[in-house]
Amino acid sequence: MDCDVCGGVMWRWLALPSQWEQEIWSCSWCHAATHVGGEWFEIARPPYLPMETRWERAVADGLDTDVSHAFGAFDKTLCGIHLSGMSSFDYLWVPDRENACGACRAAAVIIDERWPQAVRGEDARVSIAR
């Protein structure tokens, strides 16, 4: 599947089917997500979110708790730390906090810049309801 935001290659997440989606796809370049299937949508495309509200904090055994890392995808932080079983925490990762990982912040800025201005509006990404 190609990304509707940047045209990049999307990767399929290993996720259990739910009422919201049967598959989740994530762009390897701009990190846009596309949710396929589920009870309400054939295709759901979440809108652009600014850096301050887009990322959740990463948690995993072995991850330094004194540094706040952003969870990217596939058991990795935005800065590239890979630990088996890593997941996102229920709290947002805030790039301006004193303990925020600088490398995660730099990656978040680069990813944010990959979203064209034309697709940053709330209604810019089209979802298809059932």
VMD Tcl script that builds the backbone (N, CA, C; Angstrom):
set m [mol new atoms 390]
animate dup $m
set s [atomselect $m all]
$s set {name element resname resid chain x y z} {
  {N N MET 1 A 0.845 -1.171 0.000}
  {CA C MET 1 A 0.000 0.000 0.000}
  {C C MET 1 A 0.893 1.237 0.000}
  {N N ASP 2 A 0.524 2.222 -0.807}
  {CA C ASP 2 A 1.259 3.480 -0.850}
  {C C ASP 2 A 0.595 4.499 0.072}
  {N N CYS 3 A 1.399 5.355 0.672}
  {CA C CYS 3 A 0.925 6.384 1.589}
  {C C CYS 3 A 0.192 7.481 0.811}
  {N N ASP 4 A -0.981 7.878 1.298}
  {CA C ASP 4 A -1.738 8.955 0.659}
  {C C ASP 4 A -1.180 10.332 1.001}
  {N N VAL 5 A -0.289 10.424 1.983}
  {CA C VAL 5 A 0.297 11.701 2.378}
  {C C VAL 5 A 1.536 12.020 1.548}
  {N N CYS 6 A 2.466 11.073 1.463}
  {CA C CYS 6 A 3.752 11.350 0.816}
  {C C CYS 6 A 4.081 10.402 -0.335}
  {N N GLY 7 A 3.286 9.345 -0.511}
  {CA C GLY 7 A 3.558 8.374 -1.572}
  {C C GLY 7 A 4.554 7.303 -1.183}
  {N N GLY 8 A 5.020 7.324 0.070}
  {CA C GLY 8 A 5.992 6.341 0.544}
  {C C GLY 8 A 5.390 4.959 0.704}
  {N N VAL 9 A 6.247 4.009 1.027}
  {CA C VAL 9 A 5.824 2.629 1.237}
  {C C VAL 9 A 5.268 2.483 2.651}
  {N N MET 10 A 4.130 1.817 2.775}
  {CA C MET 10 A 3.532 1.586 4.091}
  {C C MET 10 A 3.797 0.152 4.529}
  {N N TRP 11 A 3.966 -0.031 5.849}
  {CA C TRP 11 A 4.192 -1.347 6.434}
  {C C TRP 11 A 2.969 -1.740 7.237}
  {N N ARG 12 A 2.638 -3.008 7.197}
  {CA C ARG 12 A 1.490 -3.522 7.937}
  {C C ARG 12 A 1.918 -3.897 9.355}
  {N N TRP 13 A 1.159 -3.426 10.338}
  {CA C TRP 13 A 1.383 -3.771 11.733}
  {C C TRP 13 A 0.756 -5.120 12.015}
  {N N LEU 14 A 1.352 -5.843 12.903}
  {CA C LEU 14 A 0.746 -7.070 13.396}
  {C C LEU 14 A -0.186 -6.677 14.533}
  {N N ALA 15 A -1.470 -6.570 14.230}
  {CA C ALA 15 A -2.457 -6.150 15.219}
  {C C ALA 15 A -3.647 -7.084 15.173}
  {N N LEU 16 A -4.243 -7.297 16.315}
  {CA C LEU 16 A -5.438 -8.125 16.372}
  {C C LEU 16 A -6.624 -7.342 15.820}
  {N N PRO 17 A -7.449 -7.966 14.989}
  {CA C PRO 17 A -8.635 -7.276 14.469}
  {C C PRO 17 A -9.550 -6.823 15.610}
  {N N SER 18 A -10.135 -5.644 15.454}
  {CA C SER 18 A -11.040 -5.095 16.457}
  {C C SER 18 A -12.193 -4.408 15.736}
  {N N GLN 19 A -13.085 -3.785 16.502}
  {CA C GLN 19 A -14.189 -3.077 15.874}
  {C C GLN 19 A -13.718 -1.826 15.136}
  {N N TRP 20 A -12.509 -1.340 15.458}
  {CA C TRP 20 A -11.997 -0.143 14.812}
  {C C TRP 20 A -11.195 -0.444 13.566}
  {N N GLU 21 A -10.512 -1.600 13.538}
  {CA C GLU 21 A -9.707 -1.927 12.373}
  {C C GLU 21 A -9.414 -3.414 12.301}
  {N N GLN 22 A -9.157 -3.865 11.075}
  {CA C GLN 22 A -8.704 -5.232 10.873}
  {C C GLN 22 A -7.209 -5.233 10.570}
  {N N GLU 23 A -6.734 -4.124 10.026}
  {CA C GLU 23 A -5.307 -3.958 9.721}
  {C C GLU 23 A -4.912 -2.525 10.008}
  {N N ILE 24 A -3.643 -2.328 10.393}
  {CA C ILE 24 A -3.082 -0.990 10.546}
  {C C ILE 24 A -1.841 -0.922 9.673}
  {N N TRP 25 A -1.753 0.115 8.875}
  {CA C TRP 25 A -0.598 0.352 8.014}
  {C C TRP 25 A 0.048 1.667 8.437}
  {N N SER 26 A 1.375 1.703 8.433}
  {CA C SER 26 A 2.111 2.896 8.830}
  {C C SER 26 A 3.160 3.218 7.769}
  {N N CYS 27 A 3.245 4.481 7.403}
  {CA C CYS 27 A 4.222 4.908 6.398}
  {C C CYS 27 A 5.622 4.948 7.012}
  {N N SER 28 A 6.570 4.378 6.320}
  {CA C SER 28 A 7.942 4.348 6.818}
  {C C SER 28 A 8.630 5.712 6.699}
  {N N TRP 29 A 8.085 6.632 5.920}
  {CA C TRP 29 A 8.708 7.933 5.686}
  {C C TRP 29 A 8.086 9.033 6.559}
  {N N CYS 30 A 6.768 9.219 6.477}
  {CA C CYS 30 A 6.126 10.315 7.208}
  {C C CYS 30 A 5.335 9.832 8.427}
  {N N HIS 31 A 5.263 8.530 8.632}
  {CA C HIS 31 A 4.585 7.898 9.768}
  {C C HIS 31 A 3.066 8.121 9.784}
  {N N ALA 32 A 2.477 8.435 8.641}
  {CA C ALA 32 A 1.017 8.509 8.571}
  {C C ALA 32 A 0.459 7.108 8.771}
  {N N ALA 33 A -0.687 7.010 9.418}
  {CA C ALA 33 A -1.320 5.706 9.658}
  {C C ALA 33 A -2.586 5.586 8.830}
  {N N THR 34 A -2.874 4.369 8.398}
  {CA C THR 34 A -4.126 4.056 7.711}
  {C C THR 34 A -4.683 2.795 8.346}
  {N N HIS 35 A -5.939 2.866 8.773}
  {CA C HIS 35 A -6.614 1.744 9.406}
  {C C HIS 35 A -7.612 1.172 8.412}
  {N N VAL 36 A -7.536 -0.126 8.178}
  {CA C VAL 36 A -8.385 -0.774 7.180}
  {C C VAL 36 A -9.358 -1.707 7.880}
  {N N GLY 37 A -10.633 -1.652 7.466}
  {CA C GLY 37 A -11.649 -2.549 7.993}
  {C C GLY 37 A -12.183 -2.112 9.335}
  {N N GLY 38 A -12.923 -2.982 9.965}
  {CA C GLY 38 A -13.553 -2.659 11.232}
  {C C GLY 38 A -15.043 -2.417 11.049}
  {N N GLU 39 A -15.697 -2.145 12.154}
  {CA C GLU 39 A -17.153 -1.999 12.148}
  {C C GLU 39 A -17.623 -0.705 11.496}
  {N N TRP 40 A -16.876 0.401 11.660}
  {CA C TRP 40 A -17.367 1.698 11.212}
  {C C TRP 40 A -16.751 2.206 9.920}
  {N N PHE 41 A -15.521 1.803 9.619}
  {CA C PHE 41 A -14.848 2.336 8.443}
  {C C PHE 41 A -14.329 1.230 7.548}
  {N N GLU 42 A -14.358 1.472 6.256}
  {CA C GLU 42 A -13.612 0.620 5.323}
  {C C GLU 42 A -12.151 1.038 5.386}
  {N N ILE 43 A -11.940 2.364 5.346}
  {CA C ILE 43 A -10.590 2.926 5.479}
  {C C ILE 43 A -10.688 4.165 6.370}
  {N N ALA 44 A -9.876 4.216 7.418}
  {CA C ALA 44 A -9.825 5.382 8.302}
  {C C ALA 44 A -8.419 5.955 8.231}
  {N N ARG 45 A -8.352 7.238 7.950}
  {CA C ARG 45 A -7.062 7.923 7.849}
  {C C ARG 45 A -7.020 9.048 8.876}
  {N N PRO 46 A -6.382 8.806 10.025}
  {CA C PRO 46 A -6.306 9.862 11.045}
  {C C PRO 46 A -5.635 11.117 10.491}
  {N N PRO 47 A -6.112 12.291 10.932}
  {CA C PRO 47 A -5.546 13.547 10.427}
  {C C PRO 47 A -4.153 13.823 10.985}
  {N N TYR 48 A -3.512 14.817 10.408}
  {CA C TYR 48 A -2.213 15.309 10.876}
  {C C TYR 48 A -2.345 15.784 12.317}
  {N N LEU 49 A -1.359 15.454 13.117}
  {CA C LEU 49 A -1.270 15.977 14.474}
  {C C LEU 49 A 0.084 16.652 14.643}
  {N N PRO 50 A 0.127 17.811 15.276}
  {CA C PRO 50 A 1.412 18.465 15.507}
  {C C PRO 50 A 2.303 17.633 16.423}
  {N N MET 51 A 3.579 17.899 16.349}
  {CA C MET 51 A 4.585 17.143 17.090}
  {C C MET 51 A 4.257 17.021 18.586}
  {N N GLU 52 A 3.711 18.062 19.186}
  {CA C GLU 52 A 3.462 18.101 20.623}
  {C C GLU 52 A 2.337 17.158 21.048}
  {N N THR 53 A 1.495 16.730 20.104}
  {CA C THR 53 A 0.361 15.869 20.450}
  {C C THR 53 A 0.352 14.564 19.663}
  {N N ARG 54 A 1.376 14.323 18.885}
  {CA C ARG 54 A 1.376 13.174 17.987}
  {C C ARG 54 A 1.953 11.897 18.595}
  {N N TRP 55 A 2.973 12.015 19.417}
  {CA C TRP 55 A 3.716 10.843 19.872}
  {C C TRP 55 A 3.393 10.491 21.309}
  {N N GLU 56 A 3.350 9.199 21.597}
  {CA C GLU 56 A 3.198 8.736 22.967}
  {C C GLU 56 A 4.573 8.330 23.492}
  {N N ARG 57 A 4.689 8.306 24.803}
  {CA C ARG 57 A 5.957 7.944 25.430}
  {C C ARG 57 A 6.195 6.440 25.296}
  {N N ALA 58 A 7.432 6.064 25.018}
  {CA C ALA 58 A 7.808 4.647 24.879}
  {C C ALA 58 A 8.095 4.049 26.246}
  {N N VAL 59 A 7.670 2.798 26.432}
  {CA C VAL 59 A 7.967 2.059 27.653}
  {C C VAL 59 A 8.439 0.661 27.282}
  {N N ALA 60 A 9.422 0.179 28.024}
  {CA C ALA 60 A 9.935 -1.182 27.827}
  {C C ALA 60 A 10.893 -1.511 28.954}
  {N N ASP 61 A 10.980 -2.780 29.280}
  {CA C ASP 61 A 11.990 -3.223 30.226}
  {C C ASP 61 A 13.348 -2.939 29.608}
  {N N GLY 62 A 14.236 -2.307 30.372}
  {CA C GLY 62 A 15.569 -1.995 29.883}
  {C C GLY 62 A 15.710 -0.600 29.309}
  {N N LEU 63 A 14.613 0.135 29.170}
  {CA C LEU 63 A 14.673 1.504 28.654}
  {C C LEU 63 A 14.895 2.456 29.824}
  {N N ASP 64 A 15.859 3.344 29.700}
  {CA C ASP 64 A 16.190 4.303 30.749}
  {C C ASP 64 A 14.960 5.149 31.082}
  {N N THR 65 A 14.529 5.111 32.328}
  {CA C THR 65 A 13.333 5.856 32.731}
  {C C THR 65 A 13.617 7.332 33.010}
  {N N ASP 66 A 14.890 7.711 33.083}
  {CA C ASP 66 A 15.235 9.116 33.304}
  {C C ASP 66 A 15.129 9.944 32.028}
  {N N VAL 67 A 15.065 9.283 30.883}
  {CA C VAL 67 A 14.951 9.957 29.597}
  {C C VAL 67 A 13.623 9.565 28.974}
  {N N SER 68 A 12.900 10.561 28.498}
  {CA C SER 68 A 11.599 10.321 27.880}
  {C C SER 68 A 11.789 10.140 26.373}
  {N N HIS 69 A 11.472 8.928 25.887}
  {CA C HIS 69 A 11.599 8.623 24.459}
  {C C HIS 69 A 10.224 8.562 23.813}
  {N N ALA 70 A 10.139 8.929 22.545}
  {CA C ALA 70 A 8.899 8.841 21.780}
  {C C ALA 70 A 8.805 7.466 21.133}
  {N N PHE 71 A 7.636 6.847 21.247}
  {CA C PHE 71 A 7.403 5.556 20.606}
  {C C PHE 71 A 7.105 5.802 19.138}
  {N N GLY 72 A 7.897 5.149 18.281}
  {CA C GLY 72 A 7.681 5.289 16.843}
  {C C GLY 72 A 6.764 4.196 16.346}
  {N N ALA 73 A 7.300 3.032 16.092}
  {CA C ALA 73 A 6.528 1.877 15.632}
  {C C ALA 73 A 7.429 0.654 15.674}
  {N N PHE 74 A 6.816 -0.494 15.649}
  {CA C PHE 74 A 7.535 -1.758 15.531}
  {C C PHE 74 A 8.622 -1.926 16.594}
  {N N ASP 75 A 8.255 -1.704 17.858}
  {CA C ASP 75 A 9.155 -1.874 18.998}
  {C C ASP 75 A 10.363 -0.936 18.964}
  {N N LYS 76 A 10.211 0.250 18.377}
  {CA C LYS 76 A 11.319 1.203 18.286}
  {C C LYS 76 A 10.907 2.591 18.762}
  {N N THR 77 A 11.886 3.294 19.328}
  {CA C THR 77 A 11.699 4.707 19.623}
  {C C THR 77 A 11.998 5.490 18.342}
  {N N LEU 78 A 11.657 6.764 18.324}
  {CA C LEU 78 A 11.971 7.584 17.153}
  {C C LEU 78 A 13.475 7.696 16.930}
  {N N CYS 79 A 14.249 7.590 18.020}
  {CA C CYS 79 A 15.702 7.691 17.882}
  {C C CYS 79 A 16.349 6.356 17.514}
  {N N GLY 80 A 15.539 5.299 17.392}
  {CA C GLY 80 A 16.060 4.028 16.905}
  {C C GLY 80 A 16.341 2.952 17.929}
  {N N ILE 81 A 16.058 3.201 19.212}
  {CA C ILE 81 A 16.257 2.154 20.210}
  {C C ILE 81 A 15.215 1.071 19.975}
  {N N HIS 82 A 15.662 -0.166 19.871}
  {CA C HIS 82 A 14.764 -1.291 19.631}
  {C C HIS 82 A 14.850 -2.258 20.800}
  {N N LEU 83 A 13.738 -2.450 21.484}
  {CA C LEU 83 A 13.661 -3.407 22.581}
  {C C LEU 83 A 12.412 -4.247 22.383}
  {N N SER 84 A 12.563 -5.539 22.496}
  {CA C SER 84 A 11.429 -6.439 22.339}
  {C C SER 84 A 10.356 -6.111 23.366}
  {N N GLY 85 A 9.128 -6.050 22.915}
  {CA C GLY 85 A 8.019 -5.773 23.818}
  {C C GLY 85 A 7.791 -4.301 24.097}
  {N N MET 86 A 8.527 -3.403 23.440}
  {CA C MET 86 A 8.321 -1.980 23.650}
  {C C MET 86 A 6.927 -1.597 23.169}
  {N N SER 87 A 6.308 -0.697 23.885}
  {CA C SER 87 A 4.991 -0.222 23.491}
  {C C SER 87 A 4.856 1.249 23.851}
  {N N SER 88 A 3.724 1.815 23.469}
  {CA C SER 88 A 3.470 3.205 23.823}
  {C C SER 88 A 2.778 3.256 25.172}
  {N N PHE 89 A 3.037 4.300 25.887}
  {CA C PHE 89 A 2.451 4.542 27.196}
  {C C PHE 89 A 1.209 5.394 26.969}
  {N N ASP 90 A 0.305 5.444 27.921}
  {CA C ASP 90 A -0.930 6.209 27.753}
  {C C ASP 90 A -0.711 7.724 27.816}
  {N N TYR 91 A 0.516 8.149 28.051}
  {CA C TYR 91 A 0.800 9.578 28.151}
  {C C TYR 91 A 1.568 10.056 26.939}
  {N N LEU 92 A 1.311 11.289 26.554}
  {CA C LEU 92 A 2.004 11.863 25.407}
  {C C LEU 92 A 3.477 12.086 25.715}
  {N N TRP 93 A 4.282 11.954 24.671}
  {CA C TRP 93 A 5.682 12.335 24.751}
  {C C TRP 93 A 5.733 13.808 24.385}
  {N N VAL 94 A 6.285 14.622 25.264}
  {CA C VAL 94 A 6.326 16.068 25.055}
  {C C VAL 94 A 7.756 16.463 24.708}
  {N N PRO 95 A 7.990 16.880 23.446}
  {CA C PRO 95 A 9.361 17.156 23.002}
  {C C PRO 95 A 10.044 18.315 23.721}
  {N N ASP 96 A 9.268 19.202 24.341}
  {CA C ASP 96 A 9.866 20.363 25.013}
  {C C ASP 96 A 10.215 20.119 26.470}
  {N N ARG 97 A 9.894 18.952 26.987}
  {CA C ARG 97 A 10.251 18.652 28.380}
  {C C ARG 97 A 11.752 18.513 28.529}
  {N N GLU 98 A 12.242 18.825 29.705}
  {CA C GLU 98 A 13.674 18.791 29.979}
  {C C GLU 98 A 14.287 17.410 29.773}
  {N N ASN 99 A 13.524 16.344 30.088}
  {CA C ASN 99 A 14.080 14.992 29.982}
  {C C ASN 99 A 13.764 14.311 28.637}
  {N N ALA 100 A 13.215 15.060 27.677}
  {CA C ALA 100 A 12.901 14.481 26.366}
  {C C ALA 100 A 14.199 14.165 25.617}
  {N N CYS 101 A 14.241 12.997 25.020}
  {CA C CYS 101 A 15.405 12.578 24.245}
  {C C CYS 101 A 15.624 13.540 23.073}
  {N N GLY 102 A 16.824 14.072 22.978}
  {CA C GLY 102 A 17.144 15.012 21.902}
  {C C GLY 102 A 17.104 14.372 20.526}
  {N N ALA 103 A 17.538 13.110 20.433}
  {CA C ALA 103 A 17.514 12.418 19.142}
  {C C ALA 103 A 16.081 12.115 18.714}
  {N N CYS 104 A 15.201 11.788 19.670}
  {CA C CYS 104 A 13.782 11.596 19.345}
  {C C CYS 104 A 13.177 12.914 18.870}
  {N N ARG 105 A 13.543 14.015 19.540}
  {CA C ARG 105 A 13.046 15.335 19.153}
  {C C ARG 105 A 13.488 15.672 17.727}
  {N N ALA 106 A 14.741 15.424 17.398}
  {CA C ALA 106 A 15.253 15.706 16.051}
  {C C ALA 106 A 14.514 14.862 15.006}
  {N N ALA 107 A 14.282 13.590 15.307}
  {CA C ALA 107 A 13.556 12.720 14.380}
  {C C ALA 107 A 12.115 13.192 14.215}
  {N N ALA 108 A 11.476 13.619 15.308}
  {CA C ALA 108 A 10.088 14.098 15.246}
  {C C ALA 108 A 9.982 15.341 14.370}
  {N N VAL 109 A 10.966 16.232 14.453}
  {CA C VAL 109 A 10.973 17.434 13.607}
  {C C VAL 109 A 11.082 17.042 12.133}
  {N N ILE 110 A 11.970 16.120 11.821}
  {CA C ILE 110 A 12.152 15.671 10.435}
  {C C ILE 110 A 10.877 15.019 9.909}
  {N N ILE 111 A 10.269 14.153 10.700}
  {CA C ILE 111 A 9.038 13.476 10.285}
  {C C ILE 111 A 7.924 14.495 10.078}
  {N N ASP 112 A 7.815 15.466 10.978}
  {CA C ASP 112 A 6.793 16.502 10.859}
  {C C ASP 112 A 6.956 17.293 9.563}
  {N N GLU 113 A 8.200 17.584 9.197}
  {CA C GLU 113 A 8.468 18.344 7.963}
  {C C GLU 113 A 8.113 17.560 6.699}
  {N N ARG 114 A 7.970 16.251 6.806}
  {CA C ARG 114 A 7.629 15.416 5.648}
  {C C ARG 114 A 6.146 15.477 5.292}
  {N N TRP 115 A 5.341 16.051 6.170}
  {CA C TRP 115 A 3.910 16.196 5.885}
  {C C TRP 115 A 3.696 17.495 5.105}
  {N N PRO 116 A 3.273 17.406 3.850}
  {CA C PRO 116 A 3.003 18.627 3.081}
  {C C PRO 116 A 1.905 19.463 3.757}
  {N N GLN 117 A 2.007 20.781 3.651}
  {CA C GLN 117 A 1.013 21.678 4.257}
  {C C GLN 117 A -0.397 21.363 3.765}
  {N N ALA 118 A -0.538 20.931 2.524}
  {CA C ALA 118 A -1.849 20.657 1.941}
  {C C ALA 118 A -2.592 19.511 2.629}
  {N N VAL 119 A -1.890 18.630 3.327}
  {CA C VAL 119 A -2.561 17.503 3.989}
  {C C VAL 119 A -2.569 17.636 5.510}
  {N N ARG 120 A -2.349 18.850 5.994}
  {CA C ARG 120 A -2.321 19.060 7.441}
  {C C ARG 120 A -3.660 19.502 8.022}
  {N N GLY 121 A -4.630 19.816 7.187}
  {CA C GLY 121 A -5.942 20.215 7.687}
  {C C GLY 121 A -6.688 19.026 8.271}
  {N N GLU 122 A -7.662 19.311 9.140}
  {CA C GLU 122 A -8.409 18.253 9.810}
  {C C GLU 122 A -9.143 17.347 8.819}
  {N N ASP 123 A -9.597 17.901 7.705}
  {CA C ASP 123 A -10.338 17.124 6.714}
  {C C ASP 123 A -9.506 16.781 5.477}
  {N N ALA 124 A -8.191 16.913 5.566}
  {CA C ALA 124 A -7.342 16.721 4.393}
  {C C ALA 124 A -7.198 15.247 3.995}
  {N N ARG 125 A -7.245 14.346 4.951}
  {CA C ARG 125 A -7.141 12.912 4.652}
  {C C ARG 125 A -8.539 12.316 4.648}
  {N N VAL 126 A -8.899 11.685 3.553}
  {CA C VAL 126 A -10.268 11.197 3.379}
  {C C VAL 126 A -10.414 9.787 3.943}
  {N N SER 127 A -11.386 9.614 4.831}
  {CA C SER 127 A -11.743 8.309 5.360}
  {C C SER 127 A -12.997 7.832 4.630}
  {N N ILE 128 A -13.151 6.527 4.527}
  {CA C ILE 128 A -14.306 5.964 3.830}
  {C C ILE 128 A -15.110 5.162 4.841}
  {N N ALA 129 A -16.318 5.643 5.140}
  {CA C ALA 129 A -17.183 4.964 6.114}
  {C C ALA 129 A -17.918 3.814 5.442}
  {N N ARG 130 A -18.346 2.849 6.230}
  {CA C ARG 130 A -19.146 1.745 5.698}
  {C C ARG 130 A -20.533 2.228 5.380}
}
mol reanalyze $m
mol bondsrecalc $m
mol representation Tube
mol addrep $m
